[in-house]
Amino acid sequence: MSEERFGEFVLVRRHGYVAELVLDRPKAMNAVSTDMARSIAGACAALAADRDARVVVLTSSHERAFCVGADLKERNSFTDADLMRQRPVARGAYTGVLELPMPTIAAVHGFALGGGFELALSCDVIVADRTALVGLPEVSVGVIPGGGGTQLLPRRVGAARAAELIFTARRVEAAEARELGLVDQLVDEGQDRTEALALAARMAANSPIGLRAAKRSLRLGQGLDLRAALDVEDAAWRTTAFSADRAEGVAAFNEKRTPNWPGE
């Protein structure tokens, strides 16, 4: 396993074809400061360009929190001009995760609130343990979710449910979060990272070209009418159908062996 640090607060660990993106600001429960936001965006840019990274798992180094959201202590010192200057930096962290071209999994335990939950929502799958407490409480401090929450949450749970959760600013415990679809898998306490990495390994055994094309089709087709969405799928299919991965996959199936994916 190799490691690479991006700034002071973000770490990337390599587990073969799985990359673990670690939020590593434990003294602040991973509150996203300006510096941390830059590091998240930088790590995501590096991962997006890395053809050996087939799946990314977003984890936390803090025992009791995934991420508590924006660094409100830092924000308290901001002038309006400071906040405007910081906005594209903060936004870059969330879009960095959201726009990763490979499948992404969030491993959530403890607090995942505000921007912390938005980082998880930016992933394709959320694995949570039974300590997880999630929510978008921004209206309780005079703002709204600004890391994609008003758009990503309705896509998960529907417009009415998202409105209720955002307007009340309520925090949702793990069992209810699973029932409502706020998280996808609920695992035993302390097992979120282990289970997320295991799930990532199962995904990473598949064609890297296929994984990226399938994600692109899922993301771009969402919200389109059926005919347009099927055209999106067809375009993504064509990028795989004439690839070396497709040739290797068919050959390996017929030869009854494990594929050795070229990744092209």
C-alpha positions in Angstrom: 0.0 0.0 0.0 1.4 3.4 -1.0 0.4 6.8 0.3 0.5 10.3 -1.1 -0.4 13.5 0.8 -2.2 16.5 -0.7 -1.6 19.4 1.6 -2.0 18.9 5.4 -5.5 17.5 5.5 -6.0 15.0 2.6 -4.3 11.6 2.1 -4.6 9.2 -0.8 -3.8 5.5 -0.1 -3.5 2.9 -2.9 -4.9 -0.6 -2.5 -4.1 -2.0 -5.9 -6.7 -0.6 -8.3 -8.6 1.0 -5.5 -7.7 4.5 -4.3 -8.7 5.6 -0.8 -9.2 9.3 -0.5 -8.9 10.1 3.3 -10.2 13.2 5.0 -7.5 13.8 7.5 -8.2 16.8 9.7 -9.1 15.0 12.9 -8.6 18.0 15.3 -11.5 19.7 13.6 -13.6 16.6 12.8 -12.7 17.1 9.2 -14.5 20.5 9.0 -13.7 21.7 5.5 -11.5 24.8 5.6 -10.3 26.7 2.6 -7.0 24.8 2.6 -8.7 21.4 3.0 -11.1 22.2 0.1 -8.1 23.0 -2.1 -6.5 19.7 -1.1 -9.7 17.7 -1.9 -9.9 19.3 -5.3 -6.2 18.7 -6.0 -6.5 15.0 -4.9 -9.6 14.5 -7.1 -7.8 16.1 -10.1 -4.9 13.7 -9.7 -7.2 10.7 -9.3 -9.3 11.6 -12.3 -6.2 11.5 -14.5 -4.9 8.2 -13.1 -5.9 5.3 -15.3 -4.8 2.8 -12.6 -7.4 4.1 -10.2 -10.5 2.1 -11.1 -12.6 2.9 -7.9 -12.3 5.6 -5.3 -13.4 5.2 -1.6 -13.9 8.4 0.4 -13.0 7.8 4.1 -12.3 9.6 7.3 -9.4 9.4 9.8 -11.6 10.6 12.7 -13.1 8.0 14.9 -16.4 9.8 15.5 -17.0 11.8 12.4 -16.9 11.5 8.6 -17.1 15.2 8.1 -19.0 17.9 10.0 -19.2 20.2 7.0 -17.8 23.7 6.4 -15.3 25.2 8.9 -17.7 27.6 10.6 -14.9 28.9 12.9 -13.0 30.0 9.8 -16.2 31.4 8.2 -16.9 33.4 11.3 -13.8 35.5 10.6 -14.7 36.1 6.9 -15.8 39.4 5.5 -18.4 39.2 2.6 -15.5 39.7 0.2 -13.6 36.8 1.8 -16.6 34.6 1.5 -17.0 35.4 -2.2 -13.3 34.7 -2.8 -13.6 31.3 -1.0 -16.8 30.2 -2.8 -15.1 28.8 -5.9 -12.5 27.0 -3.8 -15.2 25.4 -1.6 -17.3 24.5 -4.6 -14.2 22.9 -6.3 -13.9 20.3 -3.5 -17.5 19.1 -4.0 -17.4 19.1 -7.8 -14.0 17.4 -7.6 -15.6 14.4 -5.9 -18.8 14.5 -8.0 -17.0 14.6 -11.3 -14.6 11.7 -10.6 -14.9 9.6 -13.8 -14.7 6.2 -11.9 -17.2 4.7 -9.4 -16.9 6.3 -5.9 -18.0 5.0 -2.6 -18.3 7.0 0.7 -17.6 5.2 3.9 -19.5 7.1 6.6 -19.5 6.9 10.4 -20.4 9.4 13.0 -21.3 12.9 11.9 -21.8 13.5 8.2 -23.5 16.9 8.3 -23.9 19.8 5.8 -20.9 19.8 3.5 -19.8 16.5 5.0 -23.0 14.8 3.9 -22.7 16.6 0.5 -19.3 15.0 0.0 -21.0 11.6 0.6 -23.9 12.5 -1.7 -21.4 13.3 -4.4 -20.4 9.6 -4.4 -22.2 6.9 -6.3 -22.7 4.6 -3.3 -22.8 5.4 0.5 -21.9 2.7 3.0 -22.6 3.8 6.6 -22.2 2.2 9.9 -24.7 2.3 12.7 -23.1 5.4 14.4 -23.8 7.5 11.3 -25.7 10.7 11.8 -26.5 12.5 8.5 -28.3 15.7 7.4 -28.2 19.1 5.7 -28.8 21.6 8.5 -27.6 24.7 6.6 -30.9 26.7 6.9 -30.4 26.6 10.7 -27.3 28.8 10.3 -28.8 31.1 7.7 -27.6 29.6 4.4 -28.6 26.7 2.2 -26.7 23.6 1.1 -24.0 24.8 -1.3 -22.1 21.6 -2.1 -24.8 20.1 -4.3 -27.2 19.1 -1.6 -30.4 20.7 -3.0 -29.8 18.9 -6.3 -28.3 15.6 -5.2 -30.6 14.8 -2.3 -33.8 14.9 -4.4 -32.2 12.6 -6.9 -31.8 10.1 -4.1 -35.0 10.4 -2.1 -37.4 12.5 -4.2 -38.3 16.2 -4.1 -40.8 16.1 -1.2 -38.6 14.1 1.1 -35.6 16.2 0.3 -37.6 19.4 1.0 -38.7 18.1 4.4 -35.2 17.2 5.4 -33.6 20.4 4.1 -36.4 22.8 5.4 -36.4 21.2 8.9 -32.6 20.9 9.1 -33.0 17.7 11.0 -30.3 15.1 11.6 -31.1 11.5 10.7 -29.8 8.5 12.5 -28.4 5.6 10.6 -31.4 3.2 10.7 -33.8 5.8 9.4 -31.2 7.1 6.9 -31.1 3.6 5.4 -34.9 3.3 5.4 -35.2 6.7 3.6 -32.4 5.9 1.1 -30.0 8.5 2.4 -27.4 5.8 2.6 -27.2 2.6 0.5 -25.7 0.0 2.9 -25.9 -0.1 6.7 -23.1 -2.1 8.4 -22.0 -2.8 11.9 -20.3 -0.1 13.9 -16.7 0.4 12.8 -17.1 -1.6 9.6 -17.9 1.2 7.1 -14.4 1.5 5.8 -13.7 -2.2 5.6 -17.0 -2.9 3.8 -16.6 0.0 1.4 -13.1 -1.1 0.5 -14.3 -4.7 0.0 -17.1 -3.4 -2.3 -14.6 -1.3 -4.2 -12.4 -4.3 -4.7 -15.3 -6.2 -6.2 -16.0 -3.3 -8.6 -12.4 -2.9 -9.5 -12.1 -6.4 -10.7 -14.2 -5.4 -13.7 -13.3 -3.5 -16.9 -12.0 0.0 -16.1 -13.3 1.2 -19.5 -16.7 -0.4 -18.7 -16.8 1.1 -15.2 -16.2 4.6 -16.4 -18.6 4.3 -19.3 -21.3 2.9 -17.1 -20.9 5.7 -14.6 -21.0 8.3 -17.5 -24.2 6.7 -18.8 -25.8 6.7 -15.3 -24.9 10.3 -14.6 -25.7 11.9 -18.0 -28.9 10.0 -18.6 -30.4 10.9 -15.2 -33.4 13.3 -15.7 -33.6 13.0 -19.4 -36.6 11.6 -21.2 -36.3 7.9 -22.1 -35.4 8.3 -25.7 -32.6 10.8 -25.0 -31.4 8.7 -22.1 -31.1 5.7 -24.3 -29.0 7.7 -26.8 -26.7 8.6 -23.9 -26.4 4.9 -23.1 -25.8 4.0 -26.7 -22.9 6.6 -26.9 -21.4 5.1 -23.8 -21.8 1.6 -25.1 -20.0 2.5 -28.3 -16.9 3.6 -26.2 -16.7 0.1 -24.7 -17.8 -2.0 -27.7 -14.7 -1.3 -29.8 -12.2 -1.1 -26.9 -9.4 -3.5 -26.0 -11.2 -4.2 -22.7 -14.2 -5.6 -24.6 -11.9 -7.8 -26.7 -10.2 -9.1 -23.6 -13.4 -9.6 -21.7 -14.9 -11.7 -24.5 -11.7 -13.7 -24.9 -11.4 -14.4 -21.2 -15.0 -15.5 -20.9 -14.5 -18.0 -23.8 -11.1 -19.2 -22.4 -12.6 -19.5 -18.9 -9.9 -17.3 -17.3 -9.7 -14.1 -15.3 -9.5 -11.0 -17.6 -6.3 -9.0 -17.8 -7.8 -5.7 -18.5 -5.8 -3.4 -20.8 -7.8 -0.4 -19.6 -8.1 1.0 -23.1 
